[in-house]
């Protein structure tokens, strides 16, 4: 019985120690009094905390020391930004096509880019957004026997959004990528018997969204791109 009780004491101590190290913090109020607790939610000037004895309560932000106020505000901002407040949608934007022909090859060239629409679904404005992106472009090969004989190009870039208001949207665009479609003119064939047409394609986009230096959102189209590609 003593052995079992001793083991239970150790387990409880380890559990409490883990909570203290990972979740709990010793806060000070404006008069220097201390309290060990963890934050659970911040709403305006209301701070919701859980004490080590399990009691939850709401206190005013104004009671905390200047150092703890800063910590609480940074904690609230980080939790808001990483709580899924952003929704992202992609569109494909193509320029007008330019036609040309030479050597029996009819060409259509144009520029293509992704539009990135970011919606802030929260009731707080967000500033200083930086979006890093990776584009995958398939360049089809002329006179290839199979479409898979083309090459994959990986193109990286960055765009910024200075400000998105609460419950608002902002749209930015990636750099434009040169695209080409070809077709053999009537009466022409490839000496090796390759296919008559070729077509470049944008295969996908992967974005990493930062607010300041904090990574707050990661998304790709198609969705499995983050699993099948390396950044």
One Martini backbone bead per residue (centre of mass of N, CA, C, O) as a GRO file, in nm:
protein
  231
    1UNK     BB    1   0.059   0.062  -0.021
    2UNK     BB    2   0.300   0.255   0.004
    3UNK     BB    3   0.397   0.219  -0.286
    4UNK     BB    4   0.143   0.327  -0.428
    5UNK     BB    5   0.143   0.605  -0.290
    6UNK     BB    6   0.423   0.691  -0.391
    7UNK     BB    7   0.356   0.676  -0.693
    8UNK     BB    8   0.126   0.884  -0.689
    9UNK     BB    9   0.294   1.120  -0.591
   10UNK     BB   10   0.485   1.125  -0.832
   11UNK     BB   11   0.271   1.164  -1.054
   12UNK     BB   12   0.154   1.429  -0.947
   13UNK     BB   13   0.421   1.588  -0.950
   14UNK     BB   14   0.479   1.558  -1.250
   15UNK     BB   15   0.216   1.686  -1.352
   16UNK     BB   16   0.251   1.960  -1.210
   17UNK     BB   17   0.527   2.028  -1.331
   18UNK     BB   18   0.434   2.026  -1.626
   19UNK     BB   19   0.230   2.256  -1.599
   20UNK     BB   20   0.423   2.471  -1.495
   21UNK     BB   21   0.624   2.466  -1.740
   22UNK     BB   22   0.403   2.497  -1.986
   23UNK     BB   23   0.142   2.690  -1.863
   24UNK     BB   24   0.257   2.833  -1.624
   25UNK     BB   25   0.259   3.153  -1.435
   26UNK     BB   26   0.411   3.423  -1.271
   27UNK     BB   27   0.228   3.679  -1.150
   28UNK     BB   28   0.198   4.040  -1.132
   29UNK     BB   29   0.103   4.308  -0.974
   30UNK     BB   30   0.115   4.649  -0.900
   31UNK     BB   31   0.204   4.546  -0.585
   32UNK     BB   32   0.376   4.255  -0.618
   33UNK     BB   33   0.186   4.034  -0.631
   34UNK     BB   34   0.147   3.679  -0.650
   35UNK     BB   35   0.050   3.446  -0.929
   36UNK     BB   36  -0.033   3.121  -1.030
   37UNK     BB   37  -0.102   3.084  -1.382
   38UNK     BB   38  -0.323   3.057  -1.670
   39UNK     BB   39  -0.410   3.124  -1.981
   40UNK     BB   40  -0.731   3.115  -2.179
   41UNK     BB   41  -0.834   3.427  -2.218
   42UNK     BB   42  -0.880   3.725  -2.432
   43UNK     BB   43  -1.107   4.020  -2.385
   44UNK     BB   44  -0.973   4.283  -2.410
   45UNK     BB   45  -0.969   4.361  -2.058
   46UNK     BB   46  -1.020   4.053  -2.031
   47UNK     BB   47  -0.889   3.799  -1.809
   48UNK     BB   48  -0.847   3.453  -1.838
   49UNK     BB   49  -0.799   3.221  -1.567
   50UNK     BB   50  -0.594   2.947  -1.426
   51UNK     BB   51  -0.538   2.790  -1.154
   52UNK     BB   52  -0.382   2.531  -0.989
   53UNK     BB   53  -0.669   2.449  -0.844
   54UNK     BB   54  -0.882   2.510  -1.105
   55UNK     BB   55  -0.959   2.796  -1.087
   56UNK     BB   56  -1.173   3.019  -1.256
   57UNK     BB   57  -1.119   3.357  -1.388
   58UNK     BB   58  -1.182   3.714  -1.396
   59UNK     BB   59  -0.966   3.981  -1.502
   60UNK     BB   60  -0.798   4.272  -1.515
   61UNK     BB   61  -0.543   4.407  -1.692
   62UNK     BB   62  -0.472   4.650  -1.487
   63UNK     BB   63  -0.344   4.465  -1.245
   64UNK     BB   64  -0.093   4.433  -1.398
   65UNK     BB   65   0.203   4.441  -1.481
   66UNK     BB   66   0.385   4.557  -1.737
   67UNK     BB   67   0.512   4.286  -1.816
   68UNK     BB   68   0.241   4.120  -1.813
   69UNK     BB   69   0.087   4.284  -2.019
   70UNK     BB   70   0.271   4.220  -2.254
   71UNK     BB   71   0.240   3.915  -2.243
   72UNK     BB   72  -0.070   3.906  -2.280
   73UNK     BB   73  -0.083   4.056  -2.552
   74UNK     BB   74   0.098   3.857  -2.706
   75UNK     BB   75  -0.071   3.606  -2.650
   76UNK     BB   76  -0.334   3.707  -2.781
   77UNK     BB   77  -0.221   3.756  -3.064
   78UNK     BB   78  -0.115   3.471  -3.124
   79UNK     BB   79  -0.388   3.321  -3.078
   80UNK     BB   80  -0.545   3.470  -3.293
   81UNK     BB   81  -0.360   3.417  -3.548
   82UNK     BB   82  -0.368   3.079  -3.484
   83UNK     BB   83  -0.709   3.031  -3.495
   84UNK     BB   84  -0.827   3.063  -3.799
   85UNK     BB   85  -0.895   3.368  -3.929
   86UNK     BB   86  -0.801   3.269  -4.209
   87UNK     BB   87  -0.896   3.302  -4.553
   88UNK     BB   88  -0.822   3.125  -4.865
   89UNK     BB   89  -0.801   3.228  -5.214
   90UNK     BB   90  -0.779   3.118  -5.556
   91UNK     BB   91  -0.663   3.254  -5.867
   92UNK     BB   92  -0.652   3.274  -6.226
   93UNK     BB   93  -0.439   3.489  -6.428
   94UNK     BB   94  -0.471   3.602  -6.768
   95UNK     BB   95  -0.350   3.710  -7.040
   96UNK     BB   96  -0.323   3.795  -7.339
   97UNK     BB   97  -0.284   3.650  -7.643
   98UNK     BB   98  -0.004   3.568  -7.860
   99UNK     BB   99   0.039   3.533  -8.200
  100UNK     BB  100   0.242   3.286  -8.383
  101UNK     BB  101   0.466   3.193  -8.671
  102UNK     BB  102   0.712   2.919  -8.720
  103UNK     BB  103   0.808   2.642  -8.883
  104UNK     BB  104   0.502   2.527  -8.842
  105UNK     BB  105   0.451   2.690  -8.564
  106UNK     BB  106   0.199   2.755  -8.344
  107UNK     BB  107   0.166   3.039  -8.123
  108UNK     BB  108   0.082   3.093  -7.763
  109UNK     BB  109   0.133   3.376  -7.563
  110UNK     BB  110   0.156   3.431  -7.199
  111UNK     BB  111   0.036   3.535  -6.879
  112UNK     BB  112   0.061   3.396  -6.540
  113UNK     BB  113  -0.137   3.406  -6.230
  114UNK     BB  114  -0.193   3.439  -5.884
  115UNK     BB  115  -0.459   3.494  -5.680
  116UNK     BB  116  -0.474   3.631  -5.334
  117UNK     BB  117  -0.724   3.578  -5.098
  118UNK     BB  118  -0.770   3.752  -4.785
  119UNK     BB  119  -0.950   3.669  -4.487
  120UNK     BB  120  -1.070   3.845  -4.204
  121UNK     BB  121  -1.279   3.700  -3.945
  122UNK     BB  122  -1.223   3.904  -3.743
  123UNK     BB  123  -1.243   4.191  -3.497
  124UNK     BB  124  -0.939   4.237  -3.596
  125UNK     BB  125  -0.688   4.395  -3.708
  126UNK     BB  126  -0.420   4.346  -3.958
  127UNK     BB  127  -0.066   4.359  -3.975
  128UNK     BB  128   0.207   4.273  -4.141
  129UNK     BB  129   0.188   4.092  -4.413
  130UNK     BB  130   0.348   3.786  -4.524
  131UNK     BB  131   0.391   3.613  -4.848
  132UNK     BB  132   0.496   3.303  -4.926
  133UNK     BB  133   0.576   3.137  -5.243
  134UNK     BB  134   0.492   2.837  -5.444
  135UNK     BB  135   0.542   2.741  -5.778
  136UNK     BB  136   0.403   2.514  -6.024
  137UNK     BB  137   0.549   2.438  -6.342
  138UNK     BB  138   0.455   2.313  -6.662
  139UNK     BB  139   0.674   2.225  -6.933
  140UNK     BB  140   0.616   2.158  -7.237
  141UNK     BB  141   0.720   1.949  -7.495
  142UNK     BB  142   0.838   1.938  -7.794
  143UNK     BB  143   0.778   1.648  -7.969
  144UNK     BB  144   0.652   1.465  -7.772
  145UNK     BB  145   0.525   1.153  -7.696
  146UNK     BB  146   0.476   1.268  -7.403
  147UNK     BB  147   0.361   1.477  -7.158
  148UNK     BB  148   0.576   1.382  -6.929
  149UNK     BB  149   0.840   1.521  -7.084
  150UNK     BB  150   0.841   1.750  -6.926
  151UNK     BB  151   0.891   2.031  -6.704
  152UNK     BB  152   0.964   2.131  -6.372
  153UNK     BB  153   0.886   2.438  -6.209
  154UNK     BB  154   1.026   2.638  -5.939
  155UNK     BB  155   0.858   2.922  -5.788
  156UNK     BB  156   0.954   3.208  -5.602
  157UNK     BB  157   0.797   3.438  -5.355
  158UNK     BB  158   0.669   3.777  -5.256
  159UNK     BB  159   0.414   3.926  -5.050
  160UNK     BB  160   0.219   4.217  -4.932
  161UNK     BB  161   0.022   4.320  -4.636
  162UNK     BB  162  -0.039   4.594  -4.443
  163UNK     BB  163  -0.375   4.568  -4.434
  164UNK     BB  164  -0.657   4.426  -4.240
  165UNK     BB  165  -0.958   4.445  -4.162
  166UNK     BB  166  -1.222   4.376  -4.004
  167UNK     BB  167  -1.403   4.171  -4.190
  168UNK     BB  168  -1.186   4.146  -4.432
  169UNK     BB  169  -1.025   4.204  -4.754
  170UNK     BB  170  -0.741   4.085  -4.958
  171UNK     BB  171  -0.548   4.134  -5.269
  172UNK     BB  172  -0.301   3.944  -5.439
  173UNK     BB  173  -0.009   3.892  -5.660
  174UNK     BB  174   0.181   3.718  -5.840
  175UNK     BB  175   0.401   3.657  -6.043
  176UNK     BB  176   0.448   3.639  -6.366
  177UNK     BB  177   0.417   3.368  -6.606
  178UNK     BB  178   0.539   3.220  -6.874
  179UNK     BB  179   0.341   3.104  -7.152
  180UNK     BB  180   0.281   2.803  -7.369
  181UNK     BB  181   0.130   2.733  -7.693
  182UNK     BB  182   0.118   2.460  -7.933
  183UNK     BB  183   0.092   2.403  -8.303
  184UNK     BB  184   0.074   2.239  -8.580
  185UNK     BB  185   0.054   2.292  -8.888
  186UNK     BB  186  -0.084   2.214  -9.160
  187UNK     BB  187   0.124   1.947  -9.294
  188UNK     BB  188   0.274   1.893  -9.027
  189UNK     BB  189   0.553   1.701  -8.888
  190UNK     BB  190   0.728   1.508  -8.687
  191UNK     BB  191   0.995   1.308  -8.735
  192UNK     BB  192   0.933   1.142  -8.449
  193UNK     BB  193   0.612   1.154  -8.385
  194UNK     BB  194   0.505   1.368  -8.219
  195UNK     BB  195   0.309   1.570  -8.076
  196UNK     BB  196   0.124   1.857  -8.192
  197UNK     BB  197   0.111   1.955  -7.891
  198UNK     BB  198   0.139   2.222  -7.640
  199UNK     BB  199   0.117   2.290  -7.264
  200UNK     BB  200   0.126   2.502  -7.026
  201UNK     BB  201   0.117   2.466  -6.652
  202UNK     BB  202  -0.035   2.543  -6.356
  203UNK     BB  203  -0.023   2.321  -6.070
  204UNK     BB  204   0.051   2.523  -5.817
  205UNK     BB  205   0.013   2.648  -5.467
  206UNK     BB  206   0.222   2.771  -5.190
  207UNK     BB  207   0.165   2.909  -4.864
  208UNK     BB  208   0.319   3.150  -4.631
  209UNK     BB  209   0.196   3.313  -4.341
  210UNK     BB  210   0.291   3.630  -4.201
  211UNK     BB  211   0.317   3.800  -3.880
  212UNK     BB  212   0.585   3.908  -3.909
  213UNK     BB  213   0.749   3.619  -3.765
  214UNK     BB  214   0.469   3.473  -3.767
  215UNK     BB  215   0.331   3.172  -3.832
  216UNK     BB  216  -0.030   3.149  -3.931
  217UNK     BB  217  -0.028   3.022  -4.235
  218UNK     BB  218  -0.106   2.723  -4.443
  219UNK     BB  219  -0.138   2.677  -4.805
  220UNK     BB  220  -0.292   2.479  -5.078
  221UNK     BB  221  -0.299   2.432  -5.448
  222UNK     BB  222  -0.339   2.167  -5.391
  223UNK     BB  223  -0.368   2.022  -5.079
  224UNK     BB  224  -0.126   1.796  -5.136
  225UNK     BB  225   0.132   1.972  -5.188
  226UNK     BB  226   0.258   1.967  -4.892
  227UNK     BB  227   0.320   1.644  -4.928
  228UNK     BB  228   0.461   1.626  -5.233
  229UNK     BB  229   0.633   1.876  -5.160
  230UNK     BB  230   0.913   2.087  -5.142
  231UNK     BB  231   1.027   2.394  -5.017
   0.00000   0.00000   0.00000
